[in-house]
Amino acid sequence: MTKINQLDFTGTTIFCGLDVHKVNWRVNIRDAEFELKDFTQPADPFLLYKHLIRNYPGATYKAGYEAGFCGFGIHRQLTALGIECILLNAADIPKGDKDRRQKNDKRDARSISEELIKKNIKSLYVPGIDWEHARTLVRNRQQQIIDSTRCKCRIWHLLHFSGLPLPDKTETGQHWSRRFIKTLEEMDCGGSTALKATLQIKLQDYLHKRNLLLESTRAIRHLYRQPAYQPFIQLIISIPGIGEINAAIILFELQDIFRFKTFDNLCSYAGLIPDTDDSGNIKINKGLTHRHNTFLRKALIESSWVLTKKDPAMLMKYKDYCKRMHKNKAIIKIARHLLARINYVLRKQTAYVSGIVAG
């Protein structure tokens, strides 16, 4: 009778590149030397786990996928099954010209599996689920601000296009008070019932978005008063120029300040560094980088404008910068000073005191 050897891959690492989609995943499996399998499976982490333990028992499993629409759910499920999971930034995965011009799921999964072999590969930061949900709430408010502004733009355009008189404060960047909204509601629209109905519908749409924005703001204020977050919020708002809402945005976008090893890493994440193109003796500064955390950078720049008015030292720095550069570039310099203060108070767990902590 022939003896059948049991499969045992102890000491071997199996790498799984996943190109994830809503219904199916493209899976590319390899070890450090060979590409072993390439197939499509339903979008189910447990099916992948069963395939791995059946075909490569005893091995160490490492999977990776691009951060995208699926968020961190797959990462948490694979980790719970004992599979080390690496979350990758799609822009960081090197691809040849042929891969970019003939893009398909098979090529993408293979590129990910090849990237996993690198010894210095690091996963993107995966927040705790409570912190993730808190960040989702804050980001939802930012989206509602955009929706509200779009409604105001549509009303402004309707008045302008129809030749109607534009009341004061019609500009979208200004606050629309109840009295101003009532003025819009009472406009006769030149006697046109159709135009009047259009204006009323657009105003109702704007008021609905405004009410949702108010509810989001209240929910955020309730959130950051919770014991898990309030101490951090208090540290951030101790810095002049930062209000409670912007403090919440900054906190929930940064999450854990200790995940940034250096201040330069923190500035890079916030997008307060330039894009450069250096070659030989030619050095080109392309301006502020396009790779950034949109919500964080916007909150820092908004707070920096307030900081210049409240802090004489920062006002002096701002005026000095403006002698050498445009004011929009100068405020970026102030934003770096502000970020340095935020970094200090969160790491030291001590409130900011004017004149002691250098910006």
C-alpha positions in Angstrom: 0.0 0.0 0.0 1.4 3.4 -1.0 1.8 5.9 1.8 0.2 9.2 1.2 2.2 12.2 2.6 0.1 14.8 4.4 0.5 18.4 3.0 2.4 20.6 5.4 3.6 24.1 4.5 4.9 25.0 7.9 7.5 27.8 7.5 6.1 28.9 4.1 4.4 32.2 3.6 1.5 32.2 1.1 0.7 35.6 -0.4 -2.8 36.5 -1.7 -3.3 39.5 -3.9 -7.0 40.5 -3.9 -8.7 42.7 -6.5 -11.9 43.2 -4.6 -15.3 44.1 -6.0 -18.9 44.1 -4.8 -19.8 40.6 -6.1 -16.5 38.8 -6.9 -12.8 38.9 -6.0 -9.9 38.1 -8.3 -7.4 36.2 -6.3 -3.7 35.7 -7.2 -1.8 33.3 -4.9 1.9 32.9 -4.8 4.8 32.1 -2.6 8.2 33.8 -2.5 9.3 32.0 -5.7 6.3 31.0 -7.8 2.9 32.2 -8.9 0.7 29.3 -7.7 -3.0 30.0 -8.6 -5.1 32.7 -10.1 -8.9 32.5 -9.9 -12.2 34.3 -9.3 -14.3 33.7 -6.2 -17.4 35.2 -4.6 -16.7 38.1 -2.3 -16.5 36.1 0.9 -13.4 36.1 3.2 -14.3 32.7 4.6 -14.2 31.0 1.2 -10.7 32.3 0.7 -9.7 31.0 4.2 -11.1 27.5 3.4 -9.2 27.4 0.1 -5.9 28.3 1.8 -6.1 25.9 4.7 -7.2 23.1 2.3 -4.4 23.6 -0.2 -1.6 25.1 1.9 -2.2 23.8 5.5 0.3 25.0 8.1 1.5 28.0 6.1 1.5 31.6 7.2 -1.1 33.6 5.1 -0.7 37.2 4.0 -3.4 38.9 2.0 -3.6 42.4 0.6 -6.0 44.6 -1.3 -6.4 48.2 -2.3 -8.2 50.6 0.0 -11.4 51.7 -1.7 -15.1 51.4 -1.6 -15.1 48.4 0.7 -13.2 50.2 3.5 -11.8 48.2 6.4 -14.4 45.5 6.7 -12.5 42.9 4.6 -9.3 43.7 6.6 -11.1 43.0 9.9 -12.7 39.8 8.7 -9.5 38.3 7.3 -7.6 39.3 10.4 -10.2 37.5 12.6 -9.6 34.3 10.5 -5.9 34.4 11.2 -4.8 35.9 7.9 -2.4 38.8 8.1 -4.0 41.5 5.9 -2.2 44.5 4.3 -4.2 47.5 3.2 -2.5 49.2 0.2 -2.8 52.6 -1.4 -3.5 52.0 -5.1 -1.2 54.9 -6.0 1.7 53.1 -4.3 1.6 49.9 -6.3 4.2 50.1 -9.1 2.8 49.2 -12.5 4.3 49.2 -15.9 3.0 51.0 -18.9 1.4 47.8 -20.3 -0.4 47.2 -17.0 -1.9 50.7 -17.1 -2.9 50.5 -20.8 -4.3 47.0 -20.6 -5.8 47.1 -17.1 -7.8 44.1 -15.9 -8.6 42.3 -12.6 -6.0 39.6 -13.2 -3.1 42.1 -13.7 -4.3 44.1 -10.6 -4.4 41.0 -8.4 -1.0 39.9 -9.6 0.5 43.4 -8.9 -0.8 43.3 -5.4 0.5 39.8 -4.7 4.0 40.7 -6.0 3.9 43.8 -3.8 3.2 41.7 -0.7 6.5 39.9 -1.1 8.5 43.0 -0.2 9.9 42.7 3.3 9.3 46.4 4.1 5.7 46.5 3.0 3.5 48.3 5.5 -0.3 48.4 5.8 -2.2 51.7 5.8 -3.5 52.6 9.2 -6.7 50.8 10.2 -8.6 52.7 12.9 -10.6 51.2 15.7 -14.2 50.7 14.6 -15.6 53.3 17.0 -13.1 55.9 15.8 -13.9 55.0 12.2 -17.6 55.5 12.8 -16.9 58.8 14.5 -14.9 59.9 11.5 -17.7 58.9 9.2 -20.1 61.2 11.0 -17.7 64.1 10.8 -17.1 63.5 7.1 -20.8 63.2 6.5 -21.2 66.8 7.8 -18.6 68.0 5.3 -20.6 66.4 2.5 -23.8 68.1 3.7 -22.0 71.5 3.6 -21.1 70.9 0.0 -24.8 69.9 -0.8 -26.1 73.0 1.0 -23.7 75.2 -0.9 -24.8 73.6 -4.2 -28.4 74.4 -3.4 -27.6 78.1 -2.8 -25.7 78.2 -6.1 -28.7 76.8 -7.9 -31.0 79.5 -6.4 -28.5 82.2 -7.2 -28.2 81.0 -10.8 -32.0 80.8 -11.1 -32.4 84.5 -10.0 -29.6 85.6 -12.2 -30.7 83.6 -15.3 -34.3 84.7 -15.0 -33.4 88.4 -14.7 -34.8 88.7 -11.2 -33.4 91.3 -8.8 -30.7 89.9 -6.6 -31.3 90.7 -2.9 -28.4 91.4 -0.6 -26.5 88.3 0.7 -27.5 86.2 -2.4 -23.9 85.2 -2.8 -23.4 81.6 -1.7 -20.5 82.3 0.6 -22.6 84.4 2.9 -25.0 83.3 5.7 -28.6 83.2 4.7 -30.7 84.3 7.7 -34.4 83.4 8.2 -35.4 87.0 7.2 -33.4 86.7 4.0 -35.0 83.3 3.1 -38.4 84.8 3.8 -37.5 87.6 1.3 -36.8 85.0 -1.3 -40.0 83.1 -0.6 -42.1 86.4 -1.0 -40.6 87.3 -4.4 -43.3 87.6 -7.0 -41.0 86.4 -9.8 -42.4 88.9 -12.3 -45.9 87.3 -12.0 -44.8 84.0 -13.4 -46.4 81.1 -11.4 -44.0 78.5 -13.0 -40.9 80.5 -12.0 -42.4 81.1 -8.5 -42.9 77.3 -8.1 -39.4 76.6 -9.3 -37.9 79.0 -6.7 -40.1 77.5 -3.9 -38.9 74.0 -4.7 -35.3 75.0 -4.7 -35.8 76.9 -1.4 -37.4 73.8 0.1 -34.5 71.7 -1.1 -32.0 74.1 0.5 -33.9 74.3 3.8 -34.0 70.5 4.0 -30.2 70.3 3.5 -29.8 73.0 6.1 -31.8 71.1 8.6 -29.8 67.9 8.0 -26.6 69.9 8.5 -27.9 71.2 11.8 -28.7 67.7 12.9 -25.2 66.5 11.9 -23.6 69.4 13.9 -25.6 68.4 17.0 -24.7 64.8 16.6 -21.0 65.7 16.4 -21.2 67.9 19.5 -22.8 65.0 21.4 -20.2 62.7 20.1 -17.1 64.6 21.2 -18.5 65.1 24.7 -18.1 61.4 25.3 -15.3 60.4 27.7 -13.3 58.6 25.0 -12.9 61.8 22.9 -13.5 64.9 25.1 -10.0 65.0 26.7 -8.4 65.1 23.2 -10.9 67.8 22.0 -10.1 69.9 25.0 -6.4 69.7 24.2 -6.9 70.8 20.6 -9.3 73.7 21.3 -6.8 75.0 23.9 -4.9 76.2 20.8 -6.1 79.6 19.6 -7.9 79.6 16.3 -9.5 76.1 16.5 -13.2 75.8 17.3 -15.0 72.7 18.4 -16.1 71.4 15.0 -12.7 71.8 13.4 -11.2 70.2 16.5 -13.4 67.2 15.9 -12.4 67.1 12.3 -8.7 67.3 13.2 -9.0 64.6 15.9 -10.9 62.0 14.0 -8.8 62.4 10.9 -5.5 62.1 12.8 -6.9 59.3 15.0 -3.7 58.2 16.9 -1.0 60.9 16.8 1.7 58.3 17.7 1.2 56.5 14.4 3.3 59.4 12.8 6.9 58.7 13.6 8.1 62.2 12.7 6.6 65.6 12.2 7.5 65.4 8.5 5.3 62.3 8.3 2.4 64.2 9.9 2.8 67.1 7.4 2.9 64.7 4.5 -0.3 63.1 5.7 -2.0 66.5 6.0 -0.7 67.6 2.6 1.3 70.6 3.9 4.4 69.7 1.7 5.2 70.5 -1.9 5.3 68.2 -4.9 8.9 68.4 -6.2 10.6 67.4 -9.4 14.4 67.3 -8.9 16.8 66.0 -11.6 20.4 66.9 -11.6 20.9 70.6 -11.1 17.2 71.3 -11.9 14.9 71.6 -9.0 11.2 72.3 -9.6 8.7 73.0 -6.8 5.2 72.2 -8.2 3.3 73.8 -5.3 1.2 72.2 -2.6 1.0 68.4 -3.0 -2.2 66.9 -4.5 -1.7 63.8 -2.2 -3.3 64.8 1.1 -6.1 64.3 3.5 -8.7 66.7 2.1 -10.7 67.1 5.3 -7.7 67.6 7.6 -5.9 70.1 5.3 -9.1 72.2 4.9 -9.7 72.3 8.6 -6.1 73.3 9.3 -6.1 76.1 6.7 -9.5 77.5 7.9 -8.2 77.5 11.5 -5.0 79.2 10.4 -6.8 82.2 9.1 -8.5 82.6 12.6 -5.2 82.0 14.3 -3.5 84.9 12.6 -6.1 87.2 14.0 -6.0 85.8 17.6 -2.3 85.2 18.1 0.0 88.3 17.6 3.0 86.0 17.2 1.4 84.2 14.3 0.2 87.5 12.8 3.8 88.7 12.8 5.0 85.5 11.1 2.2 85.8 8.5 3.1 89.4 7.7 6.7 88.4 7.4 5.9 85.5 5.1 3.7 87.8 2.9 6.8 90.0 2.2 8.3 87.0 0.4 5.3 85.1 -1.0 1.6 85.3 -1.9 -0.8 85.3 1.1 -2.2 81.9 0.2 1.3 80.4 0.4 1.9 82.3 3.6 -1.1 80.7 5.3 0.2 77.3 4.5 3.3 78.2 6.5 1.0 79.2 9.3 -0.9 75.9 9.0 2.4 74.0 9.6 3.0 76.0 12.8 -0.6 75.2 13.8 -0.1 71.5 13.1 3.1 71.6 15.2 1.1 72.9 18.1 -1.5 70.2 17.7 1.2 67.5 17.5 2.8 68.9 20.7 -0.4 69.0 22.8 -1.6 65.5 21.7 1.8 63.9 22.3 2.5 65.6 25.6 -1.2 65.4 26.8 -1.0 69.0 28.0 -3.0 72.0 27.0 -1.4 74.8 24.9 -0.2 77.8 26.8 0.5 80.9 24.8 4.1 82.0 24.8 5.4 78.6 26.1 4.9 76.3 23.1 6.6 77.6 20.0 4.6 77.4 16.8 
